[in-house]
Amino acid sequence: MADLSHARCYNHGRREAVARCMECGRFFCRECVTEHDGRLVCASCLARVTGAKPVKRRRLAVISRAAQLALGALVLWLFFYALGFGLLAIPSKYHAGDVWKPGFWDEGP
């Protein structure tokens, strides 16, 4: 246990080690080890022991990202279209600066 008191994590050199992997014998911090079958093992040894394969990304991830981008662009276009439509609905008399003159709101378009 004396060697553990001065050991550093194998993955994070600045962190103090709190455990030793029972499979590979390396020292690790508390974030790098996990309990499996009553023993503390590191992530790489856990993958090897359990036979877990790394998770591959979906093949449609690129298509999904492109669809999200297209949908975002469509939403932005609709927003600015509605904003422009609303600005066009403002009467031309408003732009002439007559709004602040008395009787502006009494007149028709």
C-alpha positions as CSV (number, residue, x, y, z in Angstrom):
1,M,0.0,0.0,0.0
2,A,3.0,2.3,0.4
3,D,3.5,2.5,-3.4
4,L,-0.2,3.6,-3.8
5,S,0.3,6.7,-1.6
6,H,2.8,8.2,-4.1
7,A,1.3,6.9,-7.3
8,R,-0.4,8.9,-9.9
9,C,-3.3,8.0,-12.3
10,Y,-2.1,6.2,-15.5
11,N,-4.6,8.3,-17.6
12,H,-4.5,11.6,-15.6
13,G,-0.9,12.3,-14.5
14,R,-1.9,15.1,-12.2
15,R,-4.4,13.1,-10.2
16,E,-3.6,11.0,-7.2
17,A,-4.2,7.3,-7.7
18,V,-6.7,5.6,-5.5
19,A,-6.8,2.1,-6.8
20,R,-4.8,-0.5,-8.7
21,C,-6.3,-2.4,-11.6
22,M,-6.5,-6.1,-10.7
23,E,-5.9,-7.1,-14.4
24,C,-3.1,-4.9,-15.7
25,G,-1.6,-3.7,-12.4
26,R,-1.6,0.0,-13.3
27,F,-2.7,2.7,-10.9
28,F,-5.8,4.8,-11.6
29,C,-7.9,7.6,-10.1
30,R,-11.5,7.0,-9.0
31,E,-12.9,8.1,-12.3
32,C,-10.8,5.6,-14.3
33,V,-11.7,2.4,-12.4
34,T,-15.0,0.5,-11.9
35,E,-16.1,-2.5,-10.0
36,H,-16.7,-5.7,-11.9
37,D,-17.3,-9.0,-10.2
38,G,-16.2,-7.6,-6.9
39,R,-12.8,-6.3,-8.3
40,L,-11.7,-2.9,-9.4
41,V,-10.6,-2.9,-13.0
42,C,-9.8,-0.1,-15.5
43,A,-11.9,0.6,-18.6
44,S,-9.6,-1.1,-21.1
45,C,-9.4,-4.2,-19.0
46,L,-13.1,-4.2,-18.4
47,A,-13.7,-4.1,-22.2
48,R,-11.3,-7.0,-22.7
49,V,-12.7,-9.1,-19.8
50,T,-16.4,-8.6,-20.8
51,G,-15.7,-8.9,-24.6
52,A,-17.5,-5.6,-25.2
53,K,-16.8,-4.1,-28.6
54,P,-16.6,-0.3,-29.0
55,V,-19.8,1.3,-30.0
56,K,-19.8,2.4,-33.6
57,R,-21.5,5.5,-34.7
58,R,-24.6,5.2,-36.7
59,R,-24.2,5.2,-40.5
60,L,-27.1,7.7,-40.8
61,A,-25.5,10.2,-38.5
62,V,-24.3,12.3,-41.4
63,I,-27.7,12.3,-43.0
64,S,-29.3,13.1,-39.7
65,R,-27.0,16.1,-39.1
66,A,-27.7,17.3,-42.7
67,A,-31.5,17.1,-42.1
68,Q,-31.1,19.0,-38.8
69,L,-29.2,21.7,-40.6
70,A,-31.8,21.9,-43.4
71,L,-34.6,22.1,-40.9
72,G,-32.8,24.8,-38.9
73,A,-32.3,26.8,-42.1
74,L,-36.0,26.4,-43.0
75,V,-37.1,27.6,-39.6
76,L,-34.8,30.7,-39.9
77,W,-36.1,31.4,-43.3
78,L,-39.8,31.2,-42.2
79,F,-39.0,33.5,-39.2
80,F,-37.5,36.2,-41.3
81,Y,-40.2,35.8,-44.0
82,A,-42.8,36.4,-41.4
83,L,-40.9,39.3,-40.0
84,G,-40.6,40.9,-43.5
85,F,-44.3,40.2,-44.2
86,G,-45.1,42.0,-40.9
87,L,-42.9,45.0,-41.8
88,L,-44.6,45.3,-45.2
89,A,-48.0,45.4,-43.5
90,I,-47.0,48.7,-41.9
91,P,-48.8,51.6,-43.7
92,S,-46.8,53.9,-45.8
93,K,-48.0,56.9,-43.8
94,Y,-46.1,55.6,-40.9
95,H,-42.8,55.8,-42.8
96,A,-43.6,59.4,-43.8
97,G,-43.2,60.5,-40.2
98,D,-46.8,61.6,-39.8
99,V,-47.5,59.2,-36.9
100,W,-46.7,61.8,-34.3
101,K,-48.9,64.5,-35.8
102,P,-52.3,65.0,-34.3
103,G,-55.2,63.3,-36.1
104,F,-53.0,60.5,-37.8
105,W,-55.0,57.7,-36.2
106,D,-58.3,59.2,-37.2
107,E,-57.6,59.0,-40.9
108,G,-58.1,55.9,-43.0
109,P,-55.4,54.2,-45.0
